[in-house]
């Protein structure tokens, strides 16, 4: 599910509706670029920690399943 994380981050950061990316593409991506460049260090750290957590949890679940553990 880590591949969905960038879309979640975009939905958190932007102030546009999702339809704007289809109807007014160039302006929407331009504004998204400005929003990404205006992120503070703390915001970048929080968002990158979320991505790292998603990746690590996926790896841990695969290791546990190989070891014979069942989740439910």
N, C-alpha and C positions, 0 to 999 in steps of 0.2 A: 504493500500500500504506500510505500515511500514515493512512488512515482506520482501519486495524487497530491503530495504535499506542496509542490510549487503552485498548483492551482488554488489550494487553500490559502497560501500566503498571499497570492494575488488578490483573492477575495477579501482578505483582511486589510491589505494595504490600500487598495484603490477605493475611490469614492464614487466610482461609476457603476452603473448597472452592467450586468454581463452582456446584455443585448448591444450595448455601445461598441463592444469589440467586433460585432458583426455588421452593424449599420454605419458606424463612423470609425473605421479601423485605424487610420493614420493618426487621428487626434487622440484616440483612446490609448494606443501604444506609446505615443509621445508623452501623454500625461503619466502613464504608468512608469516610463523611464525616469521622469522627473521625480515621481514619488519614491522610486527605488534609490535614486541618488540622494534624496533628502533624509534617508533613514539615519538615525543616530546609532552610535556604537552599541548602546544597550539593546536597541531594537534588533540589530543584526545578530547580536549574541543570543538573544531569546529565540529568534526564528531559526538560526542555525542549530541551536541546541535541540529544538523540536525535531528538525530533520535528522540529527544524529541519533536522537532517541528512537525515532521510527525505524531507522536502519538497524540499530543495535537490538531492538526488541525483535525484529524479524529474524536476525541471526540467532539470537538466544532461543527463540521458539523452534527454529529448525534443529538446533543442537539438542534441545530437550526431546524433540520427537524422535530423533535418531537414537537417543539413549533409552527410549522405551516409555517415556512419560506421556500420559494422555491428559489433555486439558479438561475434558468433561467426561 
